[in-house]
């Protein structure tokens, strides 16, 4: 049985606006509702998929729906994270980890979930920063695509081109540290948060219908990564 309280203070590290909500919106909302500290970091404004200022406003509204009041932008270029000096990005994230002192860091795994290059780069930064600065006992949880969810939604995902060629990398359900199907109220909150990012979600919600879209986003899955060498 999943207990969000066991995650303590949560720091999410993501690449673009909407990554945080799709992959961890339910967890963030549940934790925030319990009074846990939840902090979100976004590497880029996602300006290749919409005006930067608009996407900033949309993310603010999204996080407001989830009850998350602490957010940091890294202000790196959308699609250009791989060109950022690694030491610079890792240094920024390590400083934030040192400030927040999270019990749990939520971020991408090495595959970037969808295979997006920015996602994969942010995964490298987050893991390195965690190894440098995370407090003793902290957990690094990396987003994963479980086999059950992938089988159920394979035709839809293929039609939407959700994943880059060669992805997703599937994880056996038994290997997931978190294998969460959100309850209806939390799912509804997550859908409202995603809907706040209209430029990215309005057409998709309209095409799928709100009920089916809610079923599609109701799963959140993570694997545990151990601390690397200091």
Buried (B, 14 or more C-beta within 10 A) or exposed (E): EBEBEEBBBBBBBBBBBBBBBBBBBBBBBBBBBEEBBBBBBBBBBBBBBBEBEBBBBBBEBBBEBBBBEEBBBBEBBBBBBEEBEEEEBBBBBBEBBEEBBBBBBBBBBEBBBBBBBBBBBBBBBBBBBBBBBBEEEBBBBBBBBBBBBBEBBEEEBEEEEBBBEEBBBBBEBEEBBBBBBBEEEBBBBBBBBBBBBBBBBEEEBEEBEEEEBBBBBBBBBBBEBEBEEE
